[in-house]
């Protein structure tokens, strides 16, 4: 099965439930995984069940043998689509940049053209100084400089 065909076929049904498609993967054995998320709230069992039901109505399992898994995008998975960044505005994220730099920041804004605007603090020695001080940063980083962005999970 074709990933684009699957995504296009499910798009209306998924958006009607207030969700969006994050990723569709299809293995060589026709194991299909559909990951969904919501702009507001969290994906629940009913959301996954609705997508599963719609999928089976669109694609005949007797005509083409496949297995299907529908699940939420998950907190440990990197963002794949712009809507995930939009949903995360105002929250903390873990950012991994090309070149190896990794840090936790607040996601302040997102723009498809400019990238993500992040705010964070770091202990640094200021120019001409001798002792580390806490320095605040706000920077817009283009998407092509980012390896991954994931939700930051805090345990209290």
TIRO-2110 file (N, C-alpha, C; in Angstrom, 1 decimal):
// TIRO-2110
0.8, -1.2, 0.0, N, 1, A
0.0, 0.0, 0.0, CA, 1, A
0.9, 1.2, 0.0, C, 1, A
0.4, 2.3, -0.6, N, 2, A
1.1, 3.5, -0.7, CA, 2, A
0.8, 4.5, 0.5, C, 2, A
1.8, 5.0, 1.1, N, 3, A
1.7, 5.9, 2.3, CA, 3, A
0.9, 7.1, 1.9, C, 3, A
1.1, 7.7, 0.8, N, 4, A
0.4, 9.0, 0.4, CA, 4, A
-1.0, 8.7, 0.2, C, 4, A
-1.3, 7.6, -0.5, N, 5, A
-2.7, 7.2, -0.7, CA, 5, A
-3.5, 7.0, 0.6, C, 5, A
-2.8, 6.4, 1.6, N, 6, A
-3.4, 6.2, 2.9, CA, 6, A
-3.7, 7.5, 3.6, C, 6, A
-2.7, 8.4, 3.6, N, 7, A
-2.8, 9.7, 4.3, CA, 7, A
-3.9, 10.5, 3.6, C, 7, A
-3.9, 10.5, 2.3, N, 8, A
-4.9, 11.3, 1.6, CA, 8, A
-6.3, 10.8, 1.8, C, 8, A
-6.5, 9.5, 1.9, N, 9, A
-7.8, 8.8, 2.1, CA, 9, A
-8.3, 9.1, 3.5, C, 9, A
-7.4, 9.2, 4.4, N, 10, A
-7.9, 9.3, 5.8, CA, 10, A
-7.9, 10.8, 6.3, C, 10, A
-7.3, 11.7, 5.5, N, 11, A
-7.2, 13.1, 6.0, CA, 11, A
-8.5, 13.7, 6.4, C, 11, A
-9.6, 13.6, 5.7, N, 12, A
-10.9, 14.2, 6.0, CA, 12, A
-11.5, 13.6, 7.3, C, 12, A
-11.4, 12.3, 7.4, N, 13, A
-11.9, 11.6, 8.5, CA, 13, A
-11.2, 12.0, 9.8, C, 13, A
-9.9, 12.0, 9.7, N, 14, A
-9.0, 12.3, 10.8, CA, 14, A
-9.3, 13.8, 11.3, C, 14, A
-9.3, 14.7, 10.3, N, 15, A
-9.5, 16.1, 10.7, CA, 15, A
-10.9, 16.4, 11.3, C, 15, A
-11.9, 15.6, 10.8, N, 16, A
-13.3, 15.7, 11.4, CA, 16, A
-13.3, 15.4, 12.8, C, 16, A
-12.4, 14.5, 13.3, N, 17, A
-12.3, 14.2, 14.7, CA, 17, A
-11.4, 15.1, 15.5, C, 17, A
-11.0, 16.2, 14.9, N, 18, A
-10.1, 17.1, 15.6, CA, 18, A
-8.7, 16.7, 15.6, C, 18, A
-8.3, 15.7, 14.8, N, 19, A
-6.9, 15.2, 14.8, CA, 19, A
-6.2, 15.5, 13.5, C, 19, A
-5.0, 15.2, 13.5, N, 20, A
-4.2, 15.3, 12.2, CA, 20, A
-3.2, 14.1, 12.2, C, 20, A
-2.9, 13.8, 10.9, N, 21, A
-1.9, 12.7, 10.7, CA, 21, A
-0.5, 13.2, 10.9, C, 21, A
0.2, 12.4, 11.7, N, 22, A
1.6, 12.8, 12.0, CA, 22, A
2.5, 11.9, 11.0, C, 22, A
2.2, 10.7, 10.9, N, 23, A
3.0, 9.8, 10.1, CA, 23, A
2.3, 8.5, 9.7, C, 23, A
2.6, 8.0, 8.5, N, 24, A
2.1, 6.8, 8.1, CA, 24, A
3.3, 5.9, 7.6, C, 24, A
3.4, 4.7, 8.1, N, 25, A
4.5, 3.9, 7.7, CA, 25, A
3.9, 2.6, 7.2, C, 25, A
4.5, 2.0, 6.2, N, 26, A
4.1, 0.7, 5.6, CA, 26, A
5.3, -0.1, 5.5, C, 26, A
5.3, -1.3, 6.1, N, 27, A
6.5, -2.2, 6.0, CA, 27, A
6.4, -3.1, 4.7, C, 27, A
7.4, -3.8, 4.4, N, 28, A
7.4, -4.7, 3.2, CA, 28, A
6.3, -5.8, 3.4, C, 28, A
6.0, -6.1, 4.6, N, 29, A
4.9, -7.1, 4.9, CA, 29, A
3.5, -6.5, 5.0, C, 29, A
3.4, -5.3, 4.6, N, 30, A
2.1, -4.6, 4.7, CA, 30, A
1.6, -4.4, 6.1, C, 30, A
2.5, -4.2, 7.0, N, 31, A
2.2, -3.8, 8.4, CA, 31, A
2.1, -2.2, 8.3, C, 31, A
0.9, -1.7, 8.6, N, 32, A
0.6, -0.3, 8.4, CA, 32, A
0.5, 0.3, 9.8, C, 32, A
1.2, 1.4, 10.0, N, 33, A
1.1, 2.2, 11.3, CA, 33, A
0.7, 3.6, 10.9, C, 33, A
-0.4, 4.1, 11.6, N, 34, A
-0.9, 5.4, 11.4, CA, 34, A
-0.7, 6.1, 12.7, C, 34, A
0.0, 7.2, 12.8, N, 35, A
0.2, 8.0, 14.0, CA, 35, A
-0.6, 9.3, 13.9, C, 35, A
-1.4, 9.6, 14.9, N, 36, A
-2.2, 10.8, 14.9, CA, 36, A
-2.0, 11.6, 16.1, C, 36, A
-2.4, 12.9, 16.1, N, 37, A
-2.3, 13.8, 17.2, CA, 37, A
-3.4, 14.8, 17.1, C, 37, A
-3.6, 15.6, 18.2, N, 38, A
-4.7, 16.6, 18.2, CA, 38, A
-4.0, 17.9, 18.5, C, 38, A
-4.6, 19.0, 17.9, N, 39, A
-4.1, 20.3, 18.3, CA, 39, A
-4.5, 20.7, 19.7, C, 39, A
-5.6, 20.3, 20.2, N, 40, A
-6.0, 20.5, 21.5, CA, 40, A
-6.4, 19.2, 22.2, C, 40, A
-5.9, 19.0, 23.4, N, 41, A
-6.1, 17.8, 24.1, CA, 41, A
-5.2, 16.7, 23.7, C, 41, A
-5.6, 15.5, 24.1, N, 42, A
-4.8, 14.3, 23.8, CA, 42, A
-5.6, 13.3, 23.0, C, 42, A
-4.9, 12.5, 22.2, N, 43, A
-5.5, 11.5, 21.4, CA, 43, A
-6.0, 10.4, 22.4, C, 43, A
-7.2, 10.0, 22.2, N, 44, A
-7.8, 8.9, 23.1, CA, 44, A
-8.2, 7.7, 22.3, C, 44, A
-8.7, 6.7, 23.1, N, 45, A
-9.1, 5.4, 22.5, CA, 45, A
-10.1, 5.7, 21.4, C, 45, A
-11.1, 6.5, 21.6, N, 46, A
-12.1, 6.8, 20.6, CA, 46, A
-11.6, 7.3, 19.3, C, 46, A
-10.6, 8.2, 19.4, N, 47, A
-10.0, 8.8, 18.2, CA, 47, A
-9.3, 7.7, 17.4, C, 47, A
-8.5, 6.8, 18.0, N, 48, A
-7.8, 5.7, 17.4, CA, 48, A
-8.8, 4.7, 16.8, C, 48, A
-9.9, 4.4, 17.5, N, 49, A
-10.9, 3.5, 17.0, CA, 49, A
-11.6, 4.1, 15.8, C, 49, A
-11.9, 5.4, 15.8, N, 50, A
-12.6, 6.0, 14.6, CA, 50, A
-11.7, 5.9, 13.4, C, 50, A
-10.4, 6.2, 13.5, N, 51, A
-9.5, 6.1, 12.4, CA, 51, A
-9.4, 4.6, 11.9, C, 51, A
-9.3, 3.7, 12.8, N, 52, A
-9.2, 2.3, 12.5, CA, 52, A
-10.5, 1.9, 11.7, C, 52, A
-11.6, 2.2, 12.2, N, 53, A
-12.9, 1.9, 11.5, CA, 53, A
-13.0, 2.5, 10.1, C, 53, A
-12.6, 3.7, 10.0, N, 54, A
-12.6, 4.4, 8.7, CA, 54, A
-11.7, 3.7, 7.7, C, 54, A
-10.5, 3.4, 8.2, N, 55, A
-9.5, 2.7, 7.4, CA, 55, A
-10.0, 1.4, 6.8, C, 55, A
-10.7, 0.6, 7.7, N, 56, A
-11.2, -0.7, 7.2, CA, 56, A
-12.4, -0.5, 6.3, C, 56, A
-13.1, 0.6, 6.4, N, 57, A
-14.2, 0.9, 5.4, CA, 57, A
-13.6, 1.3, 4.0, C, 57, A
-12.5, 2.0, 4.0, N, 58, A
-11.9, 2.4, 2.8, CA, 58, A
-11.1, 1.4, 2.1, C, 58, A
-10.3, 0.6, 2.9, N, 59, A
-9.4, -0.4, 2.3, CA, 59, A
-9.9, -1.8, 2.7, C, 59, A
-10.2, -2.6, 1.7, N, 60, A
-10.7, -3.9, 1.9, CA, 60, A
-9.6, -4.9, 2.3, C, 60, A
-9.7, -5.4, 3.5, N, 61, A
-8.6, -6.3, 4.0, CA, 61, A
-8.6, -7.6, 3.3, C, 61, A
-9.7, -8.0, 2.8, N, 62, A
-9.8, -9.3, 2.0, CA, 62, A
-9.1, -9.1, 0.7, C, 62, A
-9.2, -7.9, 0.1, N, 63, A
-8.6, -7.7, -1.2, CA, 63, A
-7.1, -7.5, -1.1, C, 63, A
-6.6, -6.9, 0.0, N, 64, A
-5.2, -6.7, 0.2, CA, 64, A
-4.9, -7.0, 1.6, C, 64, A
-4.1, -8.0, 1.9, N, 65, A
-3.8, -8.4, 3.2, CA, 65, A
-2.9, -7.4, 3.9, C, 65, A
-3.3, -6.9, 5.1, N, 66, A
-2.5, -5.9, 5.8, CA, 66, A
-2.9, -6.1, 7.3, C, 66, A
-2.0, -5.6, 8.1, N, 67, A
-2.3, -5.4, 9.5, CA, 67, A
-2.2, -3.9, 9.8, C, 67, A
-3.0, -3.4, 10.7, N, 68, A
-3.1, -2.0, 11.0, CA, 68, A
-3.0, -1.7, 12.4, C, 68, A
-2.2, -0.7, 12.7, N, 69, A
-2.0, -0.1, 14.1, CA, 69, A
-2.3, 1.4, 14.0, C, 69, A
-3.2, 1.9, 14.8, N, 70, A
-3.4, 3.3, 14.9, CA, 70, A
-3.1, 3.8, 16.3, C, 70, A
-2.2, 4.8, 16.5, N, 71, A
-1.9, 5.2, 17.8, CA, 71, A
-1.5, 6.7, 17.8, C, 71, A
-1.4, 7.2, 19.0, N, 72, A
-1.0, 8.6, 19.2, CA, 72, A
0.5, 8.7, 18.8, C, 72, A
0.9, 10.0, 18.5, N, 73, A
2.3, 10.2, 18.1, CA, 73, A
3.3, 9.9, 19.2, C, 73, A
2.9, 10.0, 20.5, N, 74, A
3.7, 9.6, 21.6, CA, 74, A
4.6, 10.7, 22.0, C, 74, A
4.9, 10.8, 23.3, N, 75, A
5.7, 11.8, 23.9, CA, 75, A
7.2, 11.7, 23.6, C, 75, A
7.6, 10.5, 23.3, N, 76, A
9.0, 10.2, 23.1, CA, 76, A
9.5, 10.3, 21.7, C, 76, A
8.5, 10.6, 20.8, N, 77, A
8.8, 10.6, 19.3, CA, 77, A
9.1, 12.1, 18.9, C, 77, A
10.1, 12.3, 18.0, N, 78, A
10.3, 13.6, 17.5, CA, 78, A
9.2, 14.2, 16.7, C, 78, A
9.0, 15.5, 16.7, N, 79, A
8.0, 16.1, 15.9, CA, 79, A
8.2, 15.8, 14.4, C, 79, A
7.2, 15.5, 13.7, N, 80, A
7.3, 15.3, 12.2, CA, 80, A
6.6, 16.3, 11.4, C, 80, A
5.5, 16.9, 11.9, N, 81, A
4.8, 17.9, 11.1, CA, 81, A
4.6, 19.2, 11.8, C, 81, A
4.3, 20.2, 11.1, N, 82, A
4.2, 21.6, 11.6, CA, 82, A
3.2, 21.7, 12.7, C, 82, A
2.1, 21.0, 12.6, N, 83, A
1.0, 21.0, 13.6, CA, 83, A
1.5, 20.6, 14.9, C, 83, A
2.4, 19.7, 15.0, N, 84, A
3.0, 19.3, 16.3, CA, 84, A
3.8, 20.4, 17.0, C, 84, A
4.5, 21.2, 16.2, N, 85, A
5.2, 22.4, 16.7, CA, 85, A
4.2, 23.4, 17.2, C, 85, A
3.2, 23.6, 16.4, N, 86, A
2.1, 24.6, 16.8, CA, 86, A
1.5, 24.2, 18.1, C, 86, A
1.2, 23.0, 18.2, N, 87, A
0.5, 22.5, 19.5, CA, 87, A
1.5, 22.7, 20.7, C, 87, A
2.8, 22.6, 20.5, N, 88, A
3.7, 22.7, 21.6, CA, 88, A
4.2, 24.1, 21.9, C, 88, A
3.7, 25.1, 21.2, N, 89, A
4.1, 26.5, 21.5, CA, 89, A
3.7, 26.7, 23.0, C, 89, A
4.6, 27.3, 23.7, N, 90, A
4.4, 27.6, 25.2, CA, 90, A
4.8, 26.5, 26.1, C, 90, A
5.4, 25.4, 25.6, N, 91, A
5.8, 24.3, 26.4, CA, 91, A
7.3, 24.1, 26.2, C, 91, A
7.9, 23.3, 27.1, N, 92, A
9.3, 23.0, 27.0, CA, 92, A
9.5, 21.8, 26.1, C, 92, A
10.6, 21.9, 25.3, N, 93, A
11.0, 20.9, 24.4, CA, 93, A
12.5, 20.6, 24.5, C, 93, A
12.8, 19.4, 24.1, N, 94, A
14.3, 19.0, 23.9, CA, 94, A
14.6, 19.2, 22.5, C, 94, A
15.7, 20.0, 22.2, N, 95, A
16.1, 20.3, 20.9, CA, 95, A
17.5, 19.7, 20.6, C, 95, A
17.6, 19.1, 19.5, N, 96, A
18.9, 18.5, 19.0, CA, 96, A
19.2, 19.2, 17.7, C, 96, A
20.3, 19.9, 17.7, N, 97, A
20.7, 20.6, 16.4, CA, 97, A
21.7, 19.8, 15.7, C, 97, A
21.8, 20.1, 14.4, N, 98, A
22.8, 19.5, 13.6, CA, 98, A
24.1, 20.0, 14.1, C, 98, A
25.2, 19.2, 14.2, N, 99, A
26.4, 19.6, 14.8, CA, 99, A
26.5, 19.1, 16.2, C, 99, A
25.4, 18.5, 16.8, N, 100, A
25.5, 17.8, 18.1, CA, 100, A
25.0, 18.6, 19.3, C, 100, A
24.7, 19.9, 19.2, N, 101, A
24.3, 20.7, 20.3, CA, 101, A
22.9, 20.2, 20.7, C, 101, A
22.7, 20.0, 22.0, N, 102, A
21.4, 19.6, 22.5, CA, 102, A
21.0, 20.4, 23.8, C, 102, A
19.8, 20.8, 23.9, N, 103, A
19.4, 21.6, 25.1, CA, 103, A
17.8, 21.6, 25.2, C, 103, A
17.4, 22.1, 26.4, N, 104, A
16.0, 22.2, 26.7, CA, 104, A
15.6, 23.6, 26.6, C, 104, A
14.5, 23.9, 26.0, N, 105, A
14.1, 25.3, 25.8, CA, 105, A
12.5, 25.4, 25.8, C, 105, A
12.0, 26.6, 25.9, N, 106, A
10.6, 26.9, 25.8, CA, 106, A
10.4, 27.2, 24.3, C, 106, A
9.4, 26.5, 23.7, N, 107, A
9.0, 26.8, 22.3, CA, 107, A
8.1, 28.0, 22.3, C, 107, A
8.6, 29.1, 21.8, N, 108, A
7.9, 30.4, 21.9, CA, 108, A
7.0, 30.6, 20.7, C, 108, A
7.5, 30.2, 19.5, N, 109, A
6.7, 30.5, 18.3, CA, 109, A
7.3, 29.5, 17.2, C, 109, A
6.5, 29.4, 16.1, N, 110, A
6.8, 28.5, 15.0, CA, 110, A
6.4, 29.2, 13.7, C, 110, A
7.2, 29.1, 12.7, N, 111, A
6.8, 29.7, 11.4, CA, 111, A
7.4, 28.7, 10.3, C, 111, A
6.5, 28.4, 9.4, N, 112, A
7.0, 27.4, 8.3, CA, 112, A
8.2, 28.0, 7.5, C, 112, A
8.2, 29.3, 7.4, N, 113, A
9.3, 29.9, 6.7, CA, 113, A
10.6, 30.2, 7.5, C, 113, A
10.4, 30.6, 8.8, N, 114, A
11.6, 30.9, 9.6, CA, 114, A
12.1, 29.9, 10.5, C, 114, A
11.2, 28.9, 10.9, N, 115, A
11.6, 27.9, 11.9, CA, 115, A
11.0, 28.1, 13.2, C, 115, A
11.7, 27.7, 14.3, N, 116, A
11.2, 27.8, 15.6, CA, 116, A
11.9, 28.8, 16.4, C, 116, A
11.1, 29.6, 17.2, N, 117, A
11.7, 30.5, 18.2, CA, 117, A
11.7, 29.9, 19.5, C, 117, A
13.0, 29.8, 20.1, N, 118, A
13.2, 29.1, 21.4, CA, 118, A
13.7, 30.1, 22.4, C, 118, A
13.4, 29.9, 23.7, N, 119, A
13.9, 30.7, 24.8, CA, 119, A
14.5, 29.7, 25.8, C, 119, A
15.7, 30.0, 26.3, N, 120, A
16.3, 29.2, 27.3, CA, 120, A
17.3, 30.0, 28.1, C, 120, A
17.7, 29.5, 29.2, N, 121, A
18.8, 30.1, 30.0, CA, 121, A
20.0, 29.1, 30.1, C, 121, A
21.2, 29.6, 30.3, N, 122, A
22.4, 28.8, 30.4, CA, 122, A
23.3, 29.5, 31.3, C, 122, A
24.1, 28.7, 32.0, N, 123, A
25.2, 29.3, 32.8, CA, 123, A
26.4, 29.4, 31.9, C, 123, A
26.9, 30.7, 31.8, N, 124, A
28.0, 31.0, 30.8, CA, 124, A
28.9, 32.0, 31.5, C, 124, A
30.1, 32.0, 31.0, N, 125, A
31.0, 33.1, 31.4, CA, 125, A
30.9, 34.2, 30.4, C, 125, A
30.4, 35.4, 30.8, N, 126, A
30.2, 36.5, 29.8, CA, 126, A
31.6, 37.0, 29.3, C, 126, A
31.5, 37.6, 28.1, N, 127, A
32.7, 38.1, 27.5, CA, 127, A
33.4, 39.1, 28.5, C, 127, A
34.7, 38.8, 28.8, N, 128, A
35.5, 39.7, 29.7, CA, 128, A
35.2, 39.3, 31.2, C, 128, A
34.4, 38.3, 31.4, N, 129, A
34.1, 38.0, 32.8, CA, 129, A
34.9, 36.8, 33.2, C, 129, A
34.8, 36.4, 34.5, N, 130, A
35.5, 35.3, 35.1, CA, 130, A
34.6, 34.2, 35.7, C, 130, A
33.4, 34.7, 36.1, N, 131, A
32.5, 33.8, 36.8, CA, 131, A
31.3, 33.5, 35.9, C, 131, A
30.8, 32.3, 36.0, N, 132, A
29.6, 32.0, 35.2, CA, 132, A
28.4, 32.8, 35.7, C, 132, A
27.6, 33.2, 34.8, N, 133, A
26.3, 33.9, 35.1, CA, 133, A
25.2, 33.2, 34.4, C, 133, A
24.0, 33.4, 34.8, N, 134, A
22.8, 32.9, 34.1, CA, 134, A
22.5, 33.9, 33.0, C, 134, A
22.5, 33.4, 31.8, N, 135, A
22.2, 34.2, 30.6, CA, 135, A
21.0, 33.7, 29.9, C, 135, A
20.1, 34.6, 29.6, N, 136, A
18.9, 34.3, 28.9, CA, 136, A
19.1, 34.4, 27.4, C, 136, A
18.5, 33.5, 26.6, N, 137, A
18.6, 33.5, 25.2, CA, 137, A
17.3, 33.4, 24.5, C, 137, A
17.0, 34.0, 23.4, N, 138, A
15.9, 33.8, 22.6, CA, 138, A
16.4, 33.8, 21.2, C, 138, A
16.1, 32.7, 20.4, N, 139, A
16.7, 32.6, 19.1, CA, 139, A
15.7, 31.9, 18.2, C, 139, A
15.7, 32.3, 16.9, N, 140, A
14.9, 31.6, 15.9, CA, 140, A
15.9, 30.7, 15.1, C, 140, A
15.5, 29.4, 15.1, N, 141, A
16.4, 28.5, 14.5, CA, 141, A
15.7, 27.9, 13.3, C, 141, A
16.2, 27.9, 12.1, N, 142, A
15.6, 27.4, 10.9, CA, 142, A
15.5, 25.8, 11.0, C, 142, A
14.4, 25.3, 10.4, N, 143, A
14.2, 23.9, 10.4, CA, 143, A
15.4, 23.1, 9.9, C, 143, A
16.1, 23.6, 8.9, N, 144, A
17.2, 22.9, 8.3, CA, 144, A
18.4, 22.7, 9.2, C, 144, A
18.4, 23.4, 10.3, N, 145, A
19.5, 23.3, 11.3, CA, 145, A
19.1, 22.4, 12.5, C, 145, A
17.9, 21.8, 12.4, N, 146, A
17.4, 21.0, 13.5, CA, 146, A
17.4, 19.5, 13.2, C, 146, A
18.0, 18.7, 14.1, N, 147, A
17.9, 17.3, 13.9, CA, 147, A
16.6, 16.8, 14.4, C, 147, A
16.2, 17.2, 15.6, N, 148, A
14.9, 16.7, 16.2, CA, 148, A
14.5, 17.7, 17.3, C, 148, A
13.2, 17.7, 17.5, N, 149, A
12.5, 18.3, 18.6, CA, 149, A
11.5, 17.4, 19.2, C, 149, A
11.6, 17.2, 20.5, N, 150, A
10.7, 16.3, 21.2, CA, 150, A
10.1, 17.0, 22.4, C, 150, A
8.9, 16.6, 22.9, N, 151, A
8.4, 17.2, 24.1, CA, 151, A
9.4, 16.9, 25.3, C, 151, A
9.5, 17.8, 26.1, N, 152, A
10.3, 17.7, 27.3, CA, 152, A
9.4, 17.1, 28.4, C, 152, A
9.8, 16.0, 29.0, N, 153, A
9.0, 15.4, 30.1, CA, 153, A
9.7, 15.7, 31.4, C, 153, A
8.9, 16.4, 32.3, N, 154, A
9.4, 16.7, 33.6, CA, 154, A
8.8, 15.8, 34.7, C, 154, A
9.6, 15.3, 35.6, N, 155, A
9.0, 14.5, 36.7, CA, 155, A
9.2, 15.3, 37.9, C, 155, A
8.0, 15.5, 38.6, N, 156, A
8.1, 16.3, 39.8, CA, 156, A
8.1, 15.5, 41.0, C, 156, A
END
